[in-house]
Amino acid sequence: MTTNPGKNVQYLADYRPYPFVLSATRMRFALAATDTRVRTELSLAPRDPEWSEDLVLDGGKAVRLLSLTIDGEAPDPAHVTRDGETLTVAAAALPRHPFLLETEVGIDPSANTAFEGLYISNGMFCTQCEAEGFRHITFYPDRPDVMATFHVTIDSDLPVLLSNGNPVGQSQGRAEWHDPWPKPSYLFALVAGDLVAVSDSFATRSGRQVALNVWVRPGDQDRAGFAMESLIKSMKWDEDVYGREYDLDVFNIVAVDDFNMGAMENKGLNIFNSKLVLASPETATDGDYERIEAVIAHEYFHNWTGNRITCRDWFQLCLKEGLTVFRDQQFTSDMRSAAVKRIEDVQALRARQFREDQGPLAHPPRPDRYEEINNFYTATVYEKGAEVIGMLKRLVGDDGYRRALDLYFDRHDGDAATIEDWLKVFEDATGRDLAQFKRWYTDAGTPRLTMTEDWRPGEAGGTLTLTFSQQTPPTPGQPEKPSRVVPVAVGLIGPNGDEVTPTQVLELTEASQTFAFEGLGARPVVSALRGFSAPVMLSRDLDDATRAFLLAHDTDPFARWESGRDLALSALTAAAQGQATGGNYVQAIGRLIADDAADPAFRALCLNLPGEEEIATRLSTGGITPDPDAIHAARESLARQIAETHLDLLARIYQDMTVAGPYRPDAADTARRSLRNAVLALLTRIDGGERAEVLFGVAGNMTERMAALTALLRRGRGQAELAALHDQFADNRLVMDKWFAVQPMAAPPAQAAQIARDLATRRDFDWKNPNRFRALLGGLSANHAGFHAADGSGYDFTADWLLRMDPVNPQIAARMSTAFETWTRYDAGRRAKALAALERIASTKGLSRNTREMVSRMIAAGA
């Protein structure tokens, strides 16, 4: 939310249904690079024939109106008006009965550098219509609650012509598609180009055969097989776990090089950023494979949670996205390691969403206002939205969750639903009152919990009393927050390391509550917030010895990892403030990674130190001004201490975790490589880079090559390896994105901004490509001390390129501006330089609404 709303602010409270019912849409595209013609027929009827209203259609400035008729007749020109964003037909020109509105427009896809609507990517026509891209194609009620069937005809001499739904006609230069399921305009898709398909089929549980295609550019077929495998797994999983069957005869995926998002769930025709489709061992890392699997699943799962049931308005975005993220997290947990997946999700949440909650861009999962909806595709909407679903499932239990979901699909199939609809389903299915729980959707900020313990021994057994208090700090527009329902999962561990009581979920509903555990033989150690049962910050008085005990004995994987994380953060925050670091963490982590029976992926997660951004967050949360340079030095020092203390153990693990045989992106081999690479990062600090150089030269997969290269670059080396990677993969856009990103990200902080500036001068820095732009600027912002360099060089470089990108692709510029999100927490010198960069952006004439909103909110935080 913004505290200074502009004239374009939209408010949830202002929602009203569209005054016309749209039952069917017919479109005909005559594709041409600079002058595509689009004929559209809308079957409309007044929602209330007794009340006449103007017909307002959305349409961008670049849409040229060529003709408009109502039931075949052109209206009086005086009844048709146009501004920069809408086309209005006066009520006086409209029948009081159902009518057919026909328009013909002209658009120039070649000039569409913003990649919203219909555009061209390397000769391929493609679309991106979420959230409001369809209005750049034709005049239309471009809002999610207006749903219609679509019949689309595409005329073009390109060999492959695709749209939503099922193919119903094919001839030379023409293809027809019909989608029988009513959908909003944001789910429309069209692709036309020189493409080849990797094809398969899937038999649904009712016996229907679905044709599956992954469309790629010629030459990329050998890198699309994993995406197809992931799609088939997703379809089977959704049937088995949620009872959801696919509902068309064909499912198409298309890989596109120029794409603002990761992927898009358009009905029956998912359009993907090519980095989330194409993979081979030589070009993709283990992380790439896992992301492909997860995002393929995410977009497929949207078929029911997003398409068949969509959102009434964009304020409800977290309804479709939070639920679908939760579903893809469940899927990955089932495909891989549930414990490791949960820890990785929490890491991502804390890195992105907690940061969002603590800064000027804080907003609830369902905001009550926005200026530019593209700015609300955030970690709060997605990841926190998923956490809210997880809490709901934890509160009602597995059976209650399944009953509620079945009711949701039955009751709202074909609807444009709201958060209120969603919660009402759970209330009806389980009998719970969720009025207080709703605050998770409407209130911004991360709740802070404080837990205290009181132990009283007794003849019949001791009593442990836990007292929890909750408080949520103010956020922009929400100075005070009432208490929420917070599920806190706890377990008790005896002094000998055995579990005394299994996990219990305590429900906090008040500002302060007390829970007693009686009849205990000895004082136990409390394992709190198991499984990260709620997205909160938990404060408790724990010494390092108790943290080490929990790291050794806790039966909950997340809580065990969290104990090690707290130990590391305790040491790192102390060192960043110039205090001596204790050896508790170094010794405890040595005992953990020596456990060969433990999951290698879990050991790797425990061995990876908290990032510098996380350390800064911990310091600022405690009221301490973080020093990026001191944080970097503290992290480097602790890593070296671990390596020196456990040199022989780490060297053994490095050899033991060697993966023999051909590359497989499965969970087992990925886990071994993750531990080996974590160990390599430590060993490179003291072996001069010898192991990393050898690994880069002999590695048969990109995972190990990038791990070796990153380790070398962090030591100020790796120039020969960078050159070798470039020579081999100069024509591979996805590998070169990695090449651009890793250099500023892994550079010594003092060199990071200059390295980024040098890279930006290269001819192959195709900055108008979103992936390449994100790679370079995202690589710099990921280098915490480099981006926040005291001389302001990181801020200046980023501001320069945001201003260059903004008139070309405002959506990308606005999203990348979040690098400045935490500027107010640093020292006065850095704040002054960051503010100067932000004000330079804000004062630029013609700045887009997207970027202006983001920058103005960040500037306001320093007022």
Secondary structure, 3 states (H helix, E strand, C coil): CCCCCCCCCEEHHHCCCCCEEEEEEEEEEECCCCCEEEEEEEEEEECCCCCCCCEEEECCCCCEEEEEEECCECCCHHHEEECCCEEEECHHHCCCCCEEEEEEEEECHHHCCCCCEEEEECCEEEEECCCCCHHHCCCECCCCCCCEEEEEEEECCCCEEEECCEEEEEECCEEEEEEEEEECHHHCCEEEECCEEEEEEEECCCCCEEEEEEEECCCCHHHCHHHHHHHHHHHHHHHHHHCCCCCCCEEEEEEECCCCCCEECCCCEEEEEHHHCCCCCCCCCHHHHHHHHHHHHHHHHCCCECCCEEECCHHHHHHHHHHHHHHHHHHHHHHCCHHHHHHHHHHHHHHHHHHHHCCCCCCCCCCCEECCHHHHCCHHHHHHHHHHHHHHHHHHHHHHHHHHHHHHHHHHCCCEECHHHHHHHHHHHHCCCCCCCCHHHHCCCCCEEEEEEEEECCCCCEEEEEEEEEECCCECCECCCCCCCEEEEEEEECCCCCEEEEEEEEEECCCEEEEEEEEECCCCEEEECHHHCCCCEEEECCCHHHHHHHHHHCCCHHHHHHHHHHHHHHHHHHHHCCCCCCCHHHHHHHHHHCCCCCCHHHHHHHHCCCCHHHHHHHHHHCCCCCCHHHHHHHHHHHHHHHHHHCHHHHHHHHHHCCCCCCCCCCHHHHHHHHHHHHHHHHHCCCCCCHHHHHHHHHCCCHHHHHHHHHHHHHCCCCHHHHHHHHHHHCCCHHHHHHHHHHHHHHCCHHHHHHHHHHHCCCCCCCCCCHHHHHHHHHHHHHCHHHHCCCCCHHHHHHHHHHHHHCCCCHHHHHHHHHHHCCHHHCCHHHHHHHHHHHHHHHCCCCCCHHHHHHHHHHHHCCC
